[in-house]
Amino acid sequence: MSPTFQIEGVDVFVEGQGEDALVMIHGWPDTYRLWDAQVAHLRASHRCVRFTLPGFDAAQPRRACGLEEMIALFKRIIEQVSPGRPVVLMLHDWGCVFGYQLLMRHPELVARVIAVDIGDAGSPAHVRALGAKAKLMVLGYQLWLALAWRIGGRLGTWMTRYMAGAMQCPSDPQYIHADMNYPYDITWTGSHGGYRKARPIDPPCPMLYLYGTRKPFMFHSQAWAEALAARPGSRVQGFKTGHWVMSAQPQAFNEAVSAWLVPTPKPPQTSSSASSS
């Protein structure tokens, strides 16, 4: 598939029709291909915009993208695909982390958010909710991937694919490589500006949060999920899957998204039901 346009070396694909643009941002260790089933389902009603994060495309040179640079890239893409009209963000994994920062800094660009499996991860409430075993697991896989980034090459790629397999990632291993791991290096070393300036996620717009329940631990706190579900227009829904909900249960996922994006109209009231006693 040929890209629609390119910004800063990143190929951007736009498919579908409709006034609203749905900007899809993946995470580790994925590419724009993660959203294939969602594009097939939603392109009849939305313009689906997707791209592979900088440094995640094996066909491109190795590069790490700091937080400020990432936000600026997203902003440029949105302004090109939907000038003057806010978009819907669909986010997963690191796509949530980066997309939330775009939302908090440029709320005028975003009408609604669909977030998958990453909520207030890393917040004080979330950290308190994690047990000792869960904290060790997070430490283990993140440091492993940060080291794989530093090592790079064949060994770093083997380490990355090994961890992706251990996590039951559905992505094709041929697209998984060591260069995808720089967000973990930035997290633990503060390289490329670090993530110290990241803002807590407090969505100023309606948000649909979909997450998998069959995981060793959650990437959100219960208090955050309950507070989000109580907001007008927002919704929280769990699925009996792991981290990659959209791949494990694509039909159910797509139906949940469609129902939230375009609610089923209520049937008109009959004269009898409309009358008062």
C-alpha positions in Angstrom: 0.0 0.0 0.0 1.4 3.4 -1.0 1.3 6.2 1.5 -0.9 9.2 0.9 1.8 11.7 2.0 4.9 11.9 4.0 5.9 14.2 6.9 9.4 14.2 8.4 10.2 10.9 6.9 7.0 9.3 8.2 4.6 7.7 5.7 1.0 8.6 6.4 -1.9 6.5 5.0 -5.4 7.9 4.7 -8.3 5.6 3.7 -12.1 6.0 3.8 -14.7 8.6 3.6 -16.5 11.0 5.9 -16.1 14.4 7.4 -14.5 13.1 10.6 -10.9 11.9 10.6 -9.9 9.0 12.9 -6.2 9.2 13.7 -4.8 5.8 14.8 -1.6 5.7 16.8 -0.1 2.3 17.7 2.5 1.3 20.3 5.2 -1.3 20.9 6.1 -3.4 19.0 3.7 -2.6 16.2 3.3 -0.6 13.0 0.4 1.0 11.2 -0.7 -2.5 10.3 -2.1 -3.0 13.8 -5.2 -1.2 12.8 -6.0 -3.2 9.6 -9.3 -4.7 10.9 -10.4 -1.3 12.3 -9.8 0.5 9.0 -11.7 -2.2 7.1 -14.6 -1.7 9.5 -14.6 2.1 9.8 -13.5 3.5 6.5 -17.1 3.6 5.2 -17.9 6.3 7.8 -14.5 7.9 8.7 -11.3 8.9 7.1 -8.9 6.5 8.8 -5.4 8.1 9.2 -2.5 5.9 10.4 1.2 5.8 10.3 4.2 3.9 11.8 5.8 5.8 14.7 9.2 7.3 14.0 11.9 4.7 14.4 9.4 1.8 14.4 9.6 1.3 10.6 12.4 -1.3 9.8 12.7 0.2 6.3 13.7 3.6 7.8 17.0 4.6 9.4 17.4 4.2 13.2 16.1 7.2 15.1 14.7 8.0 18.5 12.0 10.6 18.8 11.7 12.7 22.0 8.3 13.7 23.5 8.3 17.2 22.2 9.2 16.1 18.7 6.6 13.4 18.8 3.8 15.8 19.8 4.9 18.2 17.1 4.7 15.4 14.5 1.2 14.4 15.5 0.1 18.0 15.4 1.4 18.5 11.8 -0.3 15.3 10.7 -3.7 16.3 12.2 -3.5 19.8 10.8 -2.9 18.4 7.3 -5.6 15.7 7.3 -8.3 17.7 9.1 -7.6 21.5 8.9 -9.9 23.4 11.2 -11.8 20.3 12.4 -10.8 18.3 15.5 -10.2 14.6 15.0 -10.9 11.4 16.9 -7.8 9.7 18.3 -7.6 5.9 18.5 -4.6 5.0 20.7 -2.9 1.9 22.0 0.1 1.2 24.3 2.7 3.9 23.7 0.3 5.5 21.3 -1.8 6.2 24.4 1.1 7.8 26.2 2.1 10.0 23.3 -1.5 10.7 22.2 -2.5 11.8 25.8 0.2 14.4 25.8 -1.0 15.7 22.5 -4.5 15.9 23.9 -3.4 17.7 27.1 -1.4 20.3 25.2 -3.6 20.8 22.2 -7.2 19.9 23.2 -8.5 22.0 20.3 -7.3 19.4 17.9 -9.2 16.5 19.5 -12.9 15.9 19.6 -12.9 12.4 21.2 -10.5 9.7 22.2 -10.6 5.9 22.0 -7.9 4.5 24.2 -6.9 0.9 24.4 -5.4 -0.7 27.5 -3.3 2.2 28.8 -5.0 4.5 31.3 -3.3 6.4 34.0 -0.3 4.0 34.0 2.5 5.3 36.1 0.3 7.7 38.2 0.6 7.5 42.0 -2.8 5.7 42.2 -1.7 3.2 39.6 1.7 2.5 41.2 0.0 2.0 44.6 -2.3 -0.5 43.1 0.5 -2.7 41.7 1.8 -5.5 43.8 5.4 -6.3 44.3 5.3 -9.0 41.7 3.7 -6.7 39.1 6.3 -4.0 39.8 9.1 -6.5 39.2 7.5 -7.7 36.0 7.3 -4.1 34.7 10.9 -3.4 35.7 12.0 -6.6 34.0 10.5 -6.2 30.6 11.2 -2.5 30.4 14.8 -2.7 31.3 15.2 -5.7 28.9 13.9 -3.6 26.1 15.9 -0.6 27.0 19.0 -2.7 26.9 17.9 -4.2 23.6 17.8 -0.6 22.2 21.3 0.1 23.5 22.7 -3.1 22.0 20.8 -2.8 18.7 21.6 -5.0 15.7 20.8 -8.6 15.5 21.2 -9.3 19.1 19.0 -6.4 20.1 16.4 -7.5 17.6 16.4 -11.1 18.9 15.9 -9.7 22.4 13.0 -7.6 21.2 11.3 -10.5 19.3 11.8 -12.8 22.3 10.0 -10.4 24.6 7.3 -9.8 22.0 6.7 -13.5 21.9 6.7 -13.9 25.7 4.0 -11.2 25.8 2.0 -12.9 23.0 2.1 -10.0 20.7 0.1 -10.7 17.5 2.4 -8.6 15.2 4.4 -10.3 12.5 7.9 -10.8 13.8 9.4 -9.6 10.5 8.3 -6.1 11.5 9.7 -6.3 15.0 13.2 -5.0 15.7 15.5 -3.4 18.3 15.0 0.2 17.0 11.4 0.2 18.4 12.6 0.2 22.0 13.8 3.8 22.4 10.7 4.8 24.5 11.9 2.4 27.2 15.4 3.8 27.0 14.0 7.3 27.3 11.9 6.2 30.3 14.8 4.8 32.3 17.7 7.0 31.2 16.1 10.3 30.5 17.7 10.4 27.0 16.3 12.6 24.3 14.7 15.0 26.8 13.0 12.2 28.9 9.4 12.2 29.8 9.6 14.4 32.9 7.3 17.0 31.3 4.5 14.5 30.6 1.2 15.7 32.0 -1.3 13.5 33.9 -4.1 12.3 31.7 -7.3 14.2 32.5 -9.3 14.1 29.2 -11.1 17.3 28.4 -13.3 15.5 25.9 -15.4 12.3 25.8 -13.3 9.2 26.0 -13.9 5.5 25.3 -11.5 3.3 27.3 -11.3 -0.4 26.2 -9.0 -2.8 28.0 -8.1 -6.4 28.3 -8.9 -8.2 31.6 -6.7 -11.3 31.1 -3.3 -9.8 32.0 -1.0 -10.2 35.0 -1.8 -6.6 36.0 -3.7 -3.6 34.7 -2.3 -0.4 33.1 -4.8 1.8 34.9 -6.0 2.3 38.4 -9.6 1.4 39.4 -10.2 4.9 40.7 -9.2 6.5 37.4 -11.4 4.1 35.4 -14.4 4.7 37.6 -14.0 8.5 37.4 -13.8 8.3 33.6 -16.9 6.1 33.3 -18.8 8.6 35.4 -18.1 11.5 33.0 -20.9 12.4 30.5 -20.2 10.9 27.1 -17.4 8.6 28.3 -17.4 4.9 28.7 -15.2 2.1 30.1 -15.4 -1.5 28.9 -13.3 -4.6 29.6 -12.8 -7.5 27.2 -11.6 -11.1 28.0 -8.3 -10.6 26.2 -4.8 -9.6 26.8 -3.1 -6.3 25.9 -4.0 -6.3 22.2 -7.8 -6.1 22.4 -8.3 -5.0 18.8 -6.5 -8.0 17.5 -7.8 -10.7 19.9 -11.5 -9.7 19.5 -11.7 -7.5 16.4 -15.4 -7.8 15.8 -16.4 -7.1 19.4 -13.9 -4.3 19.5 -15.1 -2.7 16.3 -18.8 -3.0 17.4 -18.0 -1.2 20.7 -16.2 1.5 18.8 -19.0 2.0 16.3 -21.7 2.0 19.0 -19.8 4.8 20.8 -18.9 6.8 17.7 -22.4 6.6 16.2 -25.0 5.8 18.9 -28.1 4.0 17.7 -30.9 6.5 17.4 -33.7 6.1 19.9 -37.1 5.2 18.3 -39.5 8.0 18.1 -42.1 8.2 20.8 -45.6 7.2 20.0 -48.5 9.4 20.9 -49.5 7.1 23.8 -46.0 7.0 25.3 -45.6 10.8 24.8 -48.9 11.7 26.6 -48.9 12.4 30.3 -51.4 11.2 32.8 
